[in-house]
Amino acid sequence: MLGETVTEQINSQTFVVERENLAKEMISDIAEIKAELDSAVQNYNFADCDELIDHYSYKIKAAQTKYNMLLKRAKENGLTNAEYLANIMRHKK
């Protein structure tokens, strides 16, 4: 930090805060769609008619597609598994 101007320090700190906010949002989105996927799988397992089986099959496919897209986007933005796990553990407390 020696030799950095105040503006450079503020910009650096702003970048860190924005990245943390982006990571939190991505983690939240991933956790939400994972819960939807798990729910759809559970409901599929207990479906007792063809229409419900079809319905939950589509929900599972849609949730899997969105989950994969979110994981890809998180990876592209440099979100690591360690950040994801740390955030999950913070929310459990």
Wavefront OBJ file of the C-alpha trace (Angstrom):
o trace
v 0.000 0.000 0.000
v 2.990 2.266 0.150
v 2.974 4.705 -2.707
v -0.730 4.217 -3.440
v -2.863 7.283 -3.565
v -5.989 7.570 -1.468
v -8.064 7.155 -4.638
v -6.261 3.917 -5.521
v -6.835 2.585 -2.003
v -10.525 3.469 -2.147
v -10.869 1.869 -5.586
v -9.140 -1.256 -4.326
v -11.406 -1.450 -1.279
v -14.492 -0.823 -3.423
v -13.477 -3.661 -5.747
v -13.106 -6.032 -2.790
v -16.523 -5.086 -1.394
v -18.174 -5.447 -4.815
v -16.553 -8.849 -5.319
v -17.718 -9.999 -1.881
v -21.259 -8.832 -2.648
v -21.209 -10.628 -6.001
v -19.937 -13.801 -4.319
v -22.677 -13.639 -1.674
v -25.341 -13.145 -4.325
v -24.025 -16.029 -6.424
v -23.826 -18.315 -3.407
v -27.365 -17.406 -2.432
v -28.621 -18.111 -5.962
v -26.781 -21.445 -6.068
v -28.139 -22.502 -2.676
v -31.666 -21.499 -3.696
v -31.659 -23.445 -6.962
v -30.029 -26.440 -5.219
v -32.921 -26.465 -2.735
v -35.400 -26.302 -5.642
v -33.635 -29.197 -7.335
v -33.633 -31.285 -4.160
v -37.332 -30.550 -3.631
v -38.204 -31.498 -7.204
v -36.296 -34.780 -6.877
v -38.042 -35.571 -3.595
v -41.458 -34.786 -5.073
v -40.663 -36.854 -8.167
v -39.822 -39.823 -5.949
v -43.279 -39.634 -4.354
v -45.292 -38.760 -7.465
v -48.159 -41.167 -7.898
v -49.512 -40.328 -11.347
v -48.096 -39.834 -14.816
v -48.894 -36.110 -14.894
v -46.979 -35.441 -11.679
v -44.069 -37.553 -12.870
v -43.922 -35.483 -16.070
v -44.249 -32.241 -14.111
v -41.410 -33.044 -11.719
v -39.249 -34.410 -14.547
v -39.440 -30.999 -16.226
v -38.796 -29.195 -12.937
v -35.712 -31.355 -12.316
v -34.356 -30.711 -15.817
v -34.972 -26.955 -15.511
v -33.353 -26.795 -12.069
v -30.353 -28.840 -13.239
v -29.864 -26.529 -16.213
v -30.053 -23.406 -14.054
v -27.790 -24.947 -11.399
v -25.145 -25.797 -14.004
v -25.386 -22.292 -15.486
v -24.925 -20.692 -12.055
v -21.944 -22.926 -11.266
v -20.359 -22.037 -14.599
v -20.942 -18.320 -13.991
v -19.486 -18.598 -10.476
v -16.399 -20.334 -11.845
v -15.979 -17.659 -14.539
v -16.101 -15.013 -11.802
v -13.447 -16.787 -9.758
v -15.711 -17.971 -6.967
v -14.028 -20.879 -5.233
v -15.441 -23.834 -3.394
v -13.797 -22.538 -0.209
v -15.700 -19.239 -0.478
v -18.934 -21.145 -1.066
v -18.409 -23.415 1.929
v -17.336 -20.538 4.179
v -20.492 -18.625 3.289
v -22.711 -21.667 3.869
v -21.123 -22.227 7.295
v -21.677 -18.555 8.240
v -25.386 -18.863 7.422
v -25.790 -22.014 9.519
v -24.648 -20.263 12.710
l 1 2 3 4 5 6 7 8 9 10 11 12 13 14 15 16 17 18 19 20 21 22 23 24 25 26 27 28 29 30 31 32 33 34 35 36 37 38 39 40 41 42 43 44 45 46 47 48 49 50 51 52 53 54 55 56 57 58 59 60 61 62 63 64 65 66 67 68 69 70 71 72 73 74 75 76 77 78 79 80 81 82 83 84 85 86 87 88 89 90 91 92 93
